[in-house]
Amino acid sequence: MWPRPPSLFGSTLRLLGETMLPLDGIRVIDLSRALAGPYATSLLADLGAEVIKLETPKGDPSRSWPPFHQGNSLYFDSVNRSKRSVVIDLYTDAGRAVLDALLATADLLVENFKFGTLAAMGYGPERLRELNPELIHVEINAYGQTGPWRELPGLDQVIQAVGGITSVTGAQGEPGVSGNPAKTYRVGLPIVDITSGLSAALGAVALLVGRERGGEARRVSTSLFETAAALSVFQGQSAIVTGEAAVPHGNDHPSITPYGLFPTATESMVLAASTQRHWEELCQAVGREELVRDARFATGEARTVHRAALLPLLSAALRERPAEHWIAELSGRGIPCGPVLDYVQLFATEQAKALGLVVGASSQTRGDVPVVRSQLSVDGTPLAVRSAPPLLGQDTDAVLAALAKREES
């Protein structure tokens, strides 16, 4: 097992009850910016890793992206909790010396530069091995490591389009991208960035485990394009096998019916009758038991084939009562359903409060900063947010002093 160097900032031991955090003692040098890479390193930080975020003198570009609160970007704050910020200029000898010293004691290097950028800066595979043979390099780029597009730039919305996601996101019954591009949409969240970050974090943890077992792999890569393709799941599989492209289905599920957004006497609600039992319970709940006996709706496949006939009948029944009634009734029958909430409403729910989804992250310079906590719990205890998102360069002096002290010892 490779001996762990002590933290630059003393003990990194943190406990959840009696359980040490899974990545306690792991040091991450974070050269990433914007969203995909910082999301990956925020997950690693949540799991206990010591994340040192290296920024240019101008800072991560996302620091300048709105919305802002008290002069700080909420975009930046959302994916940079529990990190330290160090400002260095990698295009100077002094900056490279700092990076070299940090990499020599690190476990992970995470970056999301355009393909080939890190090597062009003098940090190709051989140089990284020279600095630290145990260092694991985690890279995220736009289009992957090979192919004619590998050097192209790419951001989330571009890859949503090129990666097929936009083609299946839009109004039901519209002809799709080629026939009517105005009727297809991006997903409302930066889904490719987020899932690319998840993939990178998973790859990083996998190689850490492999290293502990004597494995020699020291580089794991993913790209926005590969992630978008992986997200296609059954729609991508169908395209490969049948040669037919999936089309937008609006708020309905492409394979399961009824499964989508429905009107009520008040606001709309979502329900998902994904099994035969759900279907039969739904028909009883809305007083339309005869639909169970209708041959057009006898099976899940038949209900999807005859979706156009079924949905108006079901919608008419649901319009007779308010959403609150139906949610209580259907939930009591074990049918997944719920209201359509915005994010203000989400965090105001009793469920969000019970889970403690919003926590105050401490900061000596900013006070308590509210952030959304990690989605993970260990032995029933949510992973803690150890510190607020850092101000630009707030830890530079401390890190440089710690490095100097290490070199003297």
C-alpha positions as CSV (number, residue, x, y, z in Angstrom):
1,M,0.0,0.0,0.0
2,W,1.3,3.4,-0.9
3,P,2.1,5.5,2.2
4,R,-0.2,8.5,2.6
5,P,1.5,11.8,3.1
6,P,0.1,13.9,6.0
7,S,-2.4,16.6,5.0
8,L,-1.0,20.0,4.3
9,F,-3.4,21.3,6.9
10,G,-2.9,18.7,9.7
11,S,-5.2,15.8,10.4
12,T,-7.9,15.2,7.9
13,L,-9.7,12.6,10.0
14,R,-13.4,13.2,10.1
15,L,-16.0,11.0,11.7
16,L,-19.6,10.2,11.0
17,G,-20.5,8.7,14.3
18,E,-17.8,6.0,14.5
19,T,-17.3,5.8,10.7
20,M,-14.3,7.4,9.0
21,L,-15.2,9.1,5.8
22,P,-14.4,6.8,2.8
23,L,-11.9,9.1,1.1
24,D,-10.3,10.5,4.3
25,G,-6.6,11.1,3.7
26,I,-7.0,11.3,-0.1
27,R,-5.6,14.5,-1.6
28,V,-7.0,15.9,-4.8
29,I,-5.4,18.6,-7.0
30,D,-8.3,20.2,-8.9
31,L,-7.5,22.0,-12.1
32,S,-11.0,21.9,-13.4
33,R,-13.4,24.7,-13.9
34,A,-17.0,25.5,-14.9
35,L,-19.2,22.5,-13.9
36,A,-18.3,19.0,-15.0
37,G,-15.0,18.8,-13.2
38,P,-15.9,20.9,-10.2
39,Y,-19.0,18.7,-9.7
40,A,-16.7,15.6,-9.7
41,T,-14.4,17.1,-7.1
42,S,-17.3,18.3,-5.0
43,L,-18.4,14.7,-4.7
44,L,-14.9,13.6,-3.8
45,A,-14.8,16.4,-1.2
46,D,-18.1,15.2,0.3
47,L,-16.6,11.8,0.7
48,G,-13.7,13.2,2.7
49,A,-11.0,14.0,0.2
50,E,-8.9,17.1,0.7
51,V,-9.5,19.1,-2.5
52,I,-7.1,21.9,-3.4
53,K,-8.7,23.9,-6.2
54,L,-6.0,25.7,-8.3
55,E,-7.3,28.8,-10.0
56,T,-5.8,31.4,-12.4
57,P,-5.5,35.0,-11.1
58,K,-8.8,35.7,-12.7
59,G,-10.4,32.7,-11.1
60,D,-12.7,29.9,-12.3
61,P,-14.8,31.4,-15.1
62,S,-18.0,30.3,-13.2
63,R,-17.2,32.9,-10.5
64,S,-18.4,35.5,-13.0
65,W,-21.7,33.7,-13.9
66,P,-25.0,34.9,-12.4
67,P,-27.0,34.7,-10.3
68,F,-25.0,36.5,-7.5
69,H,-25.6,36.9,-3.8
70,Q,-23.5,39.3,-1.8
71,G,-21.1,39.5,-4.7
72,N,-20.6,35.7,-5.0
73,S,-21.7,33.5,-7.8
74,L,-24.3,31.0,-6.8
75,Y,-23.4,29.0,-9.8
76,F,-19.8,28.7,-8.5
77,D,-21.0,28.0,-5.0
78,S,-23.2,25.1,-6.1
79,V,-20.3,22.8,-6.9
80,N,-17.3,24.1,-4.9
81,R,-18.2,23.3,-1.3
82,S,-15.6,21.9,1.1
83,K,-12.6,23.0,-1.1
84,R,-9.6,25.2,-0.7
85,S,-8.8,27.8,-3.3
86,V,-5.2,28.5,-4.3
87,V,-4.3,31.1,-7.0
88,I,-1.2,30.3,-9.2
89,D,-0.2,31.2,-12.7
90,L,0.7,27.9,-14.5
91,Y,2.4,29.9,-17.3
92,T,5.1,31.0,-14.9
93,D,8.0,29.0,-13.5
94,A,6.9,29.8,-9.9
95,G,3.4,28.6,-10.6
96,R,4.7,25.3,-12.2
97,A,6.9,24.8,-9.2
98,V,3.9,25.0,-6.9
99,L,1.9,22.6,-9.1
100,D,4.9,20.2,-9.2
101,A,5.1,20.2,-5.4
102,L,1.4,19.6,-4.9
103,L,1.3,16.8,-7.5
104,A,4.2,15.1,-5.8
105,T,2.1,14.5,-2.7
106,A,-1.4,14.1,-4.3
107,D,-3.5,11.0,-5.0
108,L,-5.7,12.5,-7.7
109,L,-5.3,15.2,-10.4
110,V,-8.7,16.2,-11.9
111,E,-8.9,18.5,-15.0
112,N,-11.4,19.2,-17.7
113,F,-9.2,21.1,-20.3
114,K,-9.7,20.7,-24.0
115,F,-8.0,17.5,-25.3
116,G,-4.3,17.8,-25.3
117,T,-4.1,21.1,-23.3
118,L,-2.5,19.6,-20.2
119,A,0.2,17.8,-22.2
120,A,0.9,21.0,-24.2
121,M,1.5,22.7,-20.8
122,G,4.2,20.2,-20.1
123,Y,2.2,17.8,-18.0
124,G,1.8,14.7,-20.2
125,P,1.7,11.2,-18.9
126,E,5.5,10.8,-18.6
127,R,5.9,14.0,-16.7
128,L,3.1,13.1,-14.3
129,R,4.7,9.7,-13.7
130,E,8.0,11.4,-13.1
131,L,6.4,13.7,-10.5
132,N,4.4,11.0,-8.8
133,P,4.1,7.4,-10.0
134,E,1.1,6.8,-7.8
135,L,-0.8,9.9,-9.0
136,I,-4.1,9.1,-10.7
137,H,-5.0,11.4,-13.6
138,V,-8.8,12.0,-14.0
139,E,-9.6,13.9,-17.2
140,I,-12.9,15.1,-18.7
141,N,-13.1,16.7,-22.2
142,A,-15.7,17.3,-24.8
143,Y,-15.5,14.5,-27.3
144,G,-13.1,11.8,-26.0
145,Q,-9.5,10.7,-26.5
146,T,-9.7,9.6,-30.2
147,G,-11.6,10.4,-33.3
148,P,-11.9,13.5,-35.6
149,W,-13.7,15.6,-33.1
150,R,-11.4,15.0,-30.1
151,E,-9.8,18.5,-30.3
152,L,-13.1,20.4,-30.7
153,P,-14.5,22.5,-27.8
154,G,-17.8,21.5,-26.3
155,L,-20.1,22.7,-23.6
156,D,-23.2,21.1,-22.0
157,Q,-25.9,22.5,-24.4
158,V,-23.8,21.8,-27.5
159,I,-23.3,18.2,-26.4
160,Q,-26.9,17.8,-25.5
161,A,-27.6,18.6,-29.1
162,V,-24.8,16.6,-30.7
163,G,-25.3,13.8,-28.3
164,G,-28.9,13.2,-29.2
165,I,-30.5,14.4,-26.0
166,T,-32.1,17.4,-27.6
167,S,-33.7,15.2,-30.2
168,V,-35.9,13.5,-27.6
169,T,-36.7,16.5,-25.5
170,G,-39.6,18.5,-26.6
171,A,-43.3,18.7,-27.4
172,Q,-45.1,15.4,-27.9
173,G,-45.9,14.5,-31.5
174,E,-43.5,17.0,-33.1
175,P,-41.4,15.7,-35.9
176,G,-38.1,16.2,-34.1
177,V,-34.9,18.1,-34.8
178,S,-34.7,17.6,-38.6
179,G,-38.3,18.4,-39.2
180,N,-39.0,21.2,-36.7
181,P,-35.9,22.3,-34.6
182,A,-37.9,25.0,-32.8
183,K,-39.9,22.3,-31.0
184,T,-37.1,20.5,-29.4
185,Y,-35.4,21.7,-26.3
186,R,-32.3,21.4,-24.0
187,V,-32.9,19.7,-20.7
188,G,-33.5,22.4,-18.1
189,L,-30.4,21.3,-16.0
190,P,-26.9,20.9,-17.3
191,I,-27.4,17.1,-17.3
192,V,-24.4,16.2,-19.4
193,D,-22.0,18.2,-17.2
194,I,-23.5,16.7,-14.1
195,T,-23.4,13.1,-15.2
196,S,-19.9,13.6,-16.7
197,G,-18.8,14.7,-13.3
198,L,-20.5,11.7,-11.7
199,S,-18.7,9.4,-14.2
200,A,-15.4,11.0,-13.5
201,A,-15.8,10.7,-9.7
202,L,-16.8,7.0,-10.1
203,G,-13.7,6.4,-12.3
204,A,-11.5,8.2,-9.7
205,V,-12.8,6.0,-6.9
206,A,-12.5,2.9,-8.9
207,L,-8.8,3.6,-9.7
208,L,-8.1,4.4,-6.1
209,V,-9.5,1.0,-5.1
210,G,-7.5,-0.6,-7.9
211,R,-4.3,1.1,-6.7
212,E,-4.8,-0.2,-3.2
213,R,-5.0,-3.7,-4.6
214,G,-1.8,-3.4,-6.6
215,G,-3.3,-2.3,-9.9
216,E,-1.2,-0.2,-12.2
217,A,-3.9,2.0,-13.9
218,R,-3.2,5.7,-13.3
219,R,-5.4,7.4,-15.8
220,V,-9.2,7.5,-16.2
221,S,-11.0,9.6,-18.7
222,T,-14.5,10.4,-19.8
223,S,-16.1,13.0,-22.1
224,L,-19.3,14.9,-22.4
225,F,-20.0,13.2,-25.7
226,E,-19.5,9.7,-24.4
227,T,-21.6,10.5,-21.3
228,A,-24.4,11.8,-23.5
229,A,-24.3,8.6,-25.5
230,A,-24.4,6.5,-22.4
231,L,-27.4,8.4,-21.2
232,S,-29.4,7.3,-24.2
233,V,-30.0,3.9,-22.5
234,F,-33.0,2.2,-24.1
235,Q,-33.6,4.8,-26.7
236,G,-30.0,4.5,-27.9
237,Q,-30.2,0.7,-27.8
238,S,-33.4,0.8,-29.9
239,A,-31.7,3.1,-32.4
240,I,-28.7,0.7,-32.7
241,V,-30.9,-2.4,-33.2
242,T,-33.8,-1.0,-35.3
243,G,-32.2,2.0,-37.1
244,E,-35.1,4.1,-36.1
245,A,-34.5,7.4,-34.1
246,A,-36.6,8.1,-31.0
247,V,-38.9,11.1,-31.1
248,P,-40.0,13.6,-28.4
249,H,-42.9,12.5,-26.2
250,G,-43.4,15.6,-24.2
251,N,-44.3,14.7,-20.6
252,D,-45.2,11.1,-21.5
253,H,-42.9,8.1,-21.1
254,P,-42.0,6.7,-24.5
255,S,-42.5,3.1,-23.4
256,I,-45.0,3.1,-20.5
257,T,-48.6,4.3,-20.4
258,P,-50.1,6.0,-18.4
259,Y,-46.9,7.6,-17.1
260,G,-46.6,11.4,-17.3
261,L,-48.2,14.7,-16.5
262,F,-52.0,14.9,-16.1
263,P,-54.5,17.7,-15.4
264,T,-56.7,17.8,-12.4
265,A,-59.4,20.1,-11.1
266,T,-56.6,22.3,-9.7
267,E,-52.9,22.0,-10.8
268,S,-51.3,19.3,-12.9
269,M,-49.7,16.3,-11.3
270,V,-47.5,13.4,-12.3
271,L,-48.4,9.8,-12.0
272,A,-46.6,6.6,-13.1
273,A,-48.7,3.4,-13.5
274,S,-45.8,1.2,-14.5
275,T,-47.2,-2.2,-13.7
276,Q,-50.4,-4.0,-14.3
277,R,-51.4,-3.7,-10.7
278,H,-50.8,0.0,-10.8
279,W,-53.1,0.2,-13.9
280,E,-55.9,-1.7,-12.2
281,E,-55.6,0.3,-9.0
282,L,-55.6,3.5,-11.0
283,C,-58.8,2.6,-12.9
284,Q,-60.5,1.8,-9.6
285,A,-59.4,5.0,-8.0
286,V,-60.8,7.2,-10.8
287,G,-64.0,5.2,-11.1
288,R,-63.2,3.8,-14.6
289,E,-63.0,0.1,-13.9
290,E,-64.3,-0.6,-17.4
291,L,-61.0,0.5,-18.8
292,V,-59.4,-2.6,-17.3
293,R,-61.6,-4.8,-19.4
294,D,-61.1,-2.8,-22.6
295,A,-59.0,-4.9,-25.0
296,R,-57.2,-1.8,-26.2
297,F,-55.7,-1.3,-22.7
298,A,-55.3,-4.9,-21.6
299,T,-51.5,-4.9,-21.4
300,G,-48.7,-2.4,-21.0
301,E,-47.8,-2.7,-24.6
302,A,-51.4,-2.2,-25.7
303,R,-51.8,0.9,-23.6
304,T,-48.8,2.5,-25.2
305,V,-50.0,1.6,-28.7
306,H,-53.4,3.1,-27.9
307,R,-52.0,6.0,-25.9
308,A,-54.0,8.6,-28.0
309,A,-57.3,6.9,-27.1
310,L,-56.4,6.3,-23.4
311,L,-55.0,9.5,-22.2
312,P,-58.1,11.7,-22.9
313,L,-60.3,9.2,-21.0
314,L,-58.0,9.2,-18.0
315,S,-57.5,13.0,-18.1
316,A,-61.2,13.6,-18.1
317,A,-61.6,11.5,-14.9
318,L,-58.7,13.2,-13.2
319,R,-60.2,16.6,-13.9
320,E,-63.1,15.8,-11.6
321,R,-61.0,16.2,-8.4
322,P,-58.2,18.4,-7.2
323,A,-54.6,17.3,-7.3
324,E,-54.4,17.0,-3.5
325,H,-57.2,14.4,-3.5
326,W,-55.6,12.3,-6.3
327,I,-52.1,12.4,-4.8
328,A,-53.5,11.1,-1.4
329,E,-55.7,8.5,-3.1
330,L,-53.1,7.1,-5.5
331,S,-50.3,7.2,-3.0
332,G,-52.5,5.2,-0.7
333,R,-52.8,2.6,-3.4
334,G,-49.1,2.4,-4.0
335,I,-49.1,4.2,-7.3
336,P,-46.1,6.6,-7.7
337,C,-47.4,10.2,-8.1
338,G,-46.8,13.7,-6.9
339,P,-47.1,17.4,-7.6
340,V,-45.0,19.5,-9.9
341,L,-42.8,21.7,-7.6
342,D,-40.3,24.4,-8.4
343,Y,-37.1,24.5,-6.4
344,V,-38.4,27.0,-3.8
345,Q,-41.3,24.7,-3.2
346,L,-39.0,21.6,-3.1
347,F,-36.8,22.9,-0.3
348,A,-39.8,24.1,1.6
349,T,-41.3,20.6,1.8
350,E,-41.4,18.7,5.0
351,Q,-39.5,15.9,3.3
352,A,-36.6,18.2,2.3
353,K,-36.5,19.6,5.9
354,A,-36.6,16.1,7.4
355,L,-33.6,15.1,5.2
356,G,-31.8,18.3,6.0
357,L,-31.1,18.9,2.3
358,V,-30.1,22.5,2.9
359,V,-27.2,23.1,5.3
360,G,-25.2,26.0,6.5
361,A,-21.6,25.8,5.3
362,S,-19.2,27.7,7.6
363,S,-16.9,30.3,6.4
364,Q,-14.7,32.8,8.3
365,T,-15.1,35.3,5.6
366,R,-18.7,34.8,4.5
367,G,-20.4,33.5,7.6
368,D,-22.8,30.5,7.1
369,V,-23.5,30.0,3.4
370,P,-26.6,27.8,2.7
371,V,-25.8,25.0,0.2
372,V,-27.5,21.8,-0.9
373,R,-25.8,18.9,0.9
374,S,-24.5,15.7,-0.7
375,Q,-27.0,13.2,-1.9
376,L,-25.1,10.5,-0.1
377,S,-25.3,9.1,3.5
378,V,-22.9,6.8,5.3
379,D,-24.4,4.4,7.8
380,G,-27.5,6.6,7.8
381,T,-25.7,9.9,8.4
382,P,-25.6,12.4,5.5
383,L,-22.2,13.5,4.4
384,A,-21.3,16.8,6.0
385,V,-20.4,20.0,4.1
386,R,-17.1,20.9,5.9
387,S,-16.7,24.4,4.7
388,A,-18.3,27.0,2.5
389,P,-17.2,27.5,-1.2
390,P,-14.0,29.4,-1.0
391,L,-13.3,33.0,-2.0
392,L,-10.7,33.3,-4.8
393,G,-7.3,32.5,-3.5
394,Q,-8.3,32.5,0.2
395,D,-6.0,29.5,0.9
396,T,-3.0,30.5,-1.2
397,D,-0.8,31.8,1.7
398,A,-1.6,28.8,3.9
399,V,-0.8,26.3,1.1
400,L,2.4,28.0,0.1
401,A,3.5,28.2,3.7
402,A,2.8,24.5,4.3
403,L,4.7,23.6,1.1
404,A,7.7,25.7,2.2
405,K,7.6,24.1,5.7
406,R,7.5,20.6,4.1
407,E,10.5,21.4,1.9
408,E,12.5,22.6,5.0
409,S,11.8,19.5,7.0
